[in-house]
Structure formats: C-alpha cells, structure tokens
Amino acid sequence: MPTFEYAPAPQSRDVDIKASYGLFIGGEFTDAVEGETLETVNPATEEVLSKVAVAGTADVDRAVRAARAAYERSWGPMPATERAKYLFRVARILQERAREMAVLESLDNGKPIRESRDVDIPLAAAHFFYHAGWADKLEHAGLGAHPRPLGVAGQVIPWNFPLLMLAWKVAPALAGGNTVVLKPAETTPLTAMLFAEICQQADLPPGVVNIVPGAGASGAAVVAHPDVDKVAFTGSTEVGRQIARTVAGTRKKVTLELGGKAANIVFDDAALEQAVEGVVNGIFFNQGHVCCAGSRLLVQESIAEEFGERLRRRVKLLRVGDPLDKNTDVGAVNSADQLAKIKELTDAADEEGATRWTEPCELPDRGYWFAPTVFTDVSPAHRIAREEVFGPVLAVLTFRTPEEAVARANNTPYGLSAGVWTEKGSRILWMADRLQAGVVWANTFNRFDPASPFGGYKESGFGREGGRQGLAGYLKEASA
Amino acid sequence: MTDVDGGTGRVDVRKTYKLSIGGAFPRSESGRSYEVRAADGRFLANAAAASRKDARDAVAAALKAQPSWAAATAYSRGQVLYRVAEMLEGRREQFVTEVADAEGLHVAGLGARGLDGAAASLVDAAIDRWVWYAGWSDKIAQVAGNANPVAGPYFNLSVPEPTGVVAVLAPQASSLLGLVSVVAPVIVSGNACVVLASQERPLPAITLSEVLATSDLPGGVVNILTGSTAEVSPWLASHEAVRAVDLAGAAPLPGQEASVDWGELERAAASTLTRVVRPAGRAPSSEAAEEPDWTAPPPGPARILQFTETKTVWHPKGR
C-alpha cells in the first residue's frame, strides 16, 4: 500500500484570548468574591491559555439571585415569541463566530479542528436554532396544554464537548422560559466565556444566562443551592450519583447524562468497510472522550479475524497530533488526570491478560497524548470491558448469535448507546427492541441532532436532551 | 408616494412591478398590465396582468423547484424561512409604506413614514410570522408524526410529507400579513407554490418576491402572479399538477362582491382531486366568504398540515 505524506495544514490561531476572565453574572463580567482563579491549559502544548475566576459559594449565590430576578422580571414575563427571537439571535451569532469558537475549542480541549469546526460548533448553533423554534410552540410539544417553566436551572457540564454541552443545556432551558446558572468544566471554560460575550451581543436580558466557572466545588454549590429549581448534569456516573443524593428529598427536577460503555455490534452480513469506518469513528472520535463512544466492539465470531485485520489497517491511517492541523484525526487527551486514568485502565487490561495493539507513532514531546489502542482477547469480566475508559481505547469481544450479542451488549450497568451493523433491516429492529440503551445507531454511529433525543438507560442517567423529550426536562405541566 | 422629494427637485426612480416566476421577474407574456391605486385613489403603479400561460409557466417552475426544496433538510428550510424574516426586517420601511398605501393606513401628519402606526404593526407581525413558521420546519414531523404500536412484530412510523405544488389565492385585504400567513405554512414543509396576489393590493406581494429572491430560497419555490383573480384562479384550481389550492383570496374585500365563487373553484379542483382549503366564513354557502383577522396568531400548525400527506412505513422485526 502506498503511503501518503501530509504537509501540515494548520488552522490559523488568531483568536482573541484574554489574559483573564471573570464570572458572568447578571449580564456582566465580575471577579469572584474570594478572588480565586484557575489556569486553563492547552492540553496539546501545556501552555497556559488564560486565567479564569473560580466561583465560590457566595458567587454561586449571586448568580442564582441574578437568574431568579431575570426569571421573575424579564425572561419569565416576556411573550414567548420574543424569547424565541432572542434564541434565534444567539444561534445566528454562534454561526457568525463559528470559526473563532472552533479554534478556541480545539485550543482549550485538544480536539481536532476538523471536529470542532464540523461537529461541535455547527451542532451547538443548530441546538439554539431548533429550540428557538420551540420557545413559542411549547403547548404543541405534547407535554400538556399549558406547560410552564420550572424557574432557575443549575447546570453543570463536562469538558469533552464544552460548547456543545453548553448548548444542550442552555437552549432548552431558555426555550422553556427558565433562566440558568451554568458551571463549565474546570479544564475547558473558554468557549463558555466567549458565549457570555455572545449573550451580551444578542442583548439577552441580564441574568438570563449566568456562567460560574470552577472545579467540583463550584458545581456542587450550584447543585446544592436551595433556590435552584432544576439540576442538569452531564459527566461521570460517580458524580451523577453524588448529585442524585444531594437533590434527594428536595423538589428539584433532575436530569443526568452520565457515563457509558457502548457496544458496537457487527454481524457477519454487515457492509464491512462501512462497519470499520463506523467502529473507528465510534471509538476514536474526540479521542474517545465521548460518553456514548462505542468502546466495546462485539463482532460475530465468523468474521472476527477478517474484521480485526481491516480494523487495524484503518486505525494505522489515523493521524495523531496537533489539534489545529486540519489533517489531524486524533488530538490531545484533555488533561494529565484523564491521561492517568486511561493509562491505569489499559495497564489493568495488560495485567488481566488482554492483548494490546497500538500502531507505533510519533507523539509530540509536550502535552497529553495517547495513541489509538485496540485490545483483543478481552473477556467480559476484564475491567477494560466493564469500565468507562473515556479515551481512544477499544475492547474487542466476539459473539455467535443475535441473542448472545444482546446479552453481552446489555451486560453493563450503563445503557447510553449501542450500534448495530447488519444489512438486514428486520434484525436491526429486533436488536433495537432488546438493547437497553437510550440511543441505538444502525449502520451509523455517533450521530447527533437537536431534534433527536439523547440520554441513557440504567446508570447512564435519566432524562433526555434534544427533541420534544428534551424539553420535558425544563417544563412542568400546569392547569390553565 | 411623491413625485419630487421636498425641496431638492430630484425626481424619484419608481419601480416596475413584475411577476415572479422561477426566480426571474418577467412581465406578463400577454403584455397586459393594470392600474394599481392606493386606498385613497392615488395612482401607485402598473402591475402585470397575468394570463393563463403565465399561470401555467408558474406551475411548471414550481414543479421543477419542489423536489429539491423538499429534499433539503428541515433544518435548512427553517434557516431559509428565518432568513426571509431577516431580509424583511431590513426592508421594513418600504413595506410599511406599501402596506399603508394599499390598505389605507397612513398616519395623519406622518404620511407614509408612520413607522409606528397600524401599517408598521402589520409589517412587524408579518416578520414575526416568518419566524414562527421557520421554527416549525423541524418540529412538524415531531408533532404530527408518530410511531404506531401496531399489534404485531412491526416497526410502524407515520410522518407528514409535503404534498407538492400548491396554488394559493392570497387574501384580498391583508396585502402582506395575510399573504405571509398563507405562503409560509405552504412552503415550510417542502411544498412549492404559485401565489395569485391580492388583485387590488398586489404591490407588497411583488416586493416580497424580491425579498424571497435574496433569502436563499431556491427560485421557483414561491412564484407570484398579479392580475385578475376571476380570470387566473380557475386555471390554477383545475391544473392537474397542482396538488392543493388555498382559496383564502376568494373572500372579497370588505364591502365588495366576490369576483369568484369559491364553490366553483372547489368543483374545478375536484376533477383532479386537488386538496382544497376553503376560505373562512360563517355562512353555509360558498358566496359568503370572509377574510379572517390575520393579526391573530395561528393557534397551531393546522395550516401546515393541510398541505402535507401522511406517509406510513411498515417494516418487520425479526432476528
């Protein structure tokens, strides 16, 4: 096979990053009461990008008050058609500033510019566009004749899709007539800060969106605040459990979008080239930092050998490196912590007897990197088959019959997503009926759309985001 | 409209109002035109008087444009409709003048510049109506489509699809808001249409066609004719390629006799089983049609669904 050398195709990084960012409360940037800050780092170079204020309990309280005031005085009483127009404005400004957002996202997160440019940012804008349309049509959403907002939503989002997760949270909340206090992830606050500027450009009334960066403690303060009516969280199952405990016994409405250990199931009649592409995309997209990543490949025994060969051939071609290079397929792992977790689980796989395969490739000297890795000879009892790695690591298992495929796929506490690859339509639907997963992709994987509900079964959380079902998380039924 | 701008002596350049067919702006192939006067009797312009052939050309243009418009994603169509609102907002002043002229809504002392008057609020409502319908593009299937729990091992899903080419008789009185209220729900689902503008108040419709032409709307999705309602509407209603017809414009201007009997048009449509949306009216007979109050927001998506077909797909389930 010929090898092709690629010249670097760097995206210019002329994006304006301020030396420091404050909290965004009541429509203005403000310092934290206690003056604490955190540094956000480019995971591809370990260079410090900016300093961001850390919200303490007093700051979160200010933010919730601002959100409550906006809910009562501006956003809540505003006619829904006018709220809709604000959301359309936000969608449009996101589209206008998409390139800037994409560069910033890749710098702060480490993901390839190709993905932030083609997936994260356009989808974030689409989420606002879609939900803008709902804002004045809520009575048609099948959620009762007189759906009402909940009030103030406290939202905590992860670092894997920083702006997209913000959009998944903020857009439906505002469309429903709620106001929000959002805590972006500790390691990826920058696009949220730029989003705050977009709120200003859109003349969104002060207090409708408040952004309180910080680490776990800031998020916990948001979740625990007594004047928060709704808690929405995307992140690890472990933190999700803590949040469920925190809100237990209160009247807060909760939606949780947590971890996953998705099975990508390939039958012997699948279109193999397509399936290989789907499996590779399913696990290596966004360095595997995807809660719905297809981290377990279940391949039918009769084609396991051939499929494994095709898979390795494809994985060898993945280009790991500079996130801002338009040729890059796999960027940097988001943080040193995450890299350590990936190493811990892959080391455990070695110890438990799985066979590791990595195409030797040159990795940059600085930054956090993990080359795409495939484990075979994996047993369902191995940690690598049970625990979420949240990295570019695929565990390969086999099955013989559709029943066995279902049993193995469901043999996990998680239930976020699943993939099925077969040319037989009736089998896709038979499998879909039996898979305990909130999203089942057939002959495709990692598809997202604001119109399509996303969320998990079992310990992958509860509630959905997107579609009519996603709106339900931000509304309550009320009588006229 | 004034001849000479106050004091400067400059003669203003007036617009020629033409038809809009397939993204182009032709005069009527018949060469005919008719005088359009303001509500107060002032001469405004000569509009093209569309012929049977213009109507057939417009249907052909709609037929050509419809498949790719329907194939665009609902998200794209929604963005195009929203873009129409943006473009309309940018030409708000022009529309306020035209609507005020057409509907006799000049604000005393401010002339055509009564940007806060009744005409202005009609233009604002028309802009907002585009936004409202834009939002429906990717929701109509979610509201009107559904999975059907049939008693057997089948996947069964129903979704609304656009019906095809729709002929629209635009309201006679409400020259912009009424027009938008009948056109937007037709095209949002992926139909193309041929619109016959208000006979006596056609100018806002033609100006709207200029807005549509600069809004990323593919040429031919909305074709606008001006002329005699009585002459052109029977050709549209009976055209075999027209799948549905909205007879809103069969209702006369307040205080006038209807120039067409919508019952006759419905009979003409029946020969090809063209779907008919009847004009509003309380009387049981077809003579007494009334134009509704278009300022009232639509209660729901019914107007969209009248121009869709429900398609149901069955697929077996089995290992």
Chai-1 contact restraints between the chains, C-beta under 6 A:
chainA,res_idxA,chainB,res_idxB,connection_type,confidence,min_distance_angstrom,max_distance_angstrom,comment,restraint_id
A,T81,B,D128,contact,1.0,0.0,6.0,A-B,restraint_1
A,G133,B,G135,contact,1.0,0.0,6.0,A-B,restraint_2
A,H140,B,V143,contact,1.0,0.0,6.0,A-B,restraint_3
A,H140,B,G300,contact,1.0,0.0,6.0,A-B,restraint_4
A,P402,B,R319,contact,1.0,0.0,6.0,A-B,restraint_5
A,G425,B,H315,contact,1.0,0.0,6.0,A-B,restraint_6
A,S426,B,P316,contact,1.0,0.0,6.0,A-B,restraint_7
A,S426,B,K317,contact,1.0,0.0,6.0,A-B,restraint_8
A,S426,B,G318,contact,1.0,0.0,6.0,A-B,restraint_9
A,R427,B,R319,contact,1.0,0.0,6.0,A-B,restraint_10
A,L429,B,F155,contact,1.0,0.0,6.0,A-B,restraint_11
A,L429,B,K317,contact,1.0,0.0,6.0,A-B,restraint_12
A,W430,B,K317,contact,1.0,0.0,6.0,A-B,restraint_13
A,W430,B,G318,contact,1.0,0.0,6.0,A-B,restraint_14
A,W430,B,R319,contact,1.0,0.0,6.0,A-B,restraint_15
A,A451,B,D138,contact,1.0,0.0,6.0,A-B,restraint_16
A,R468,B,Q142,contact,1.0,0.0,6.0,A-B,restraint_17
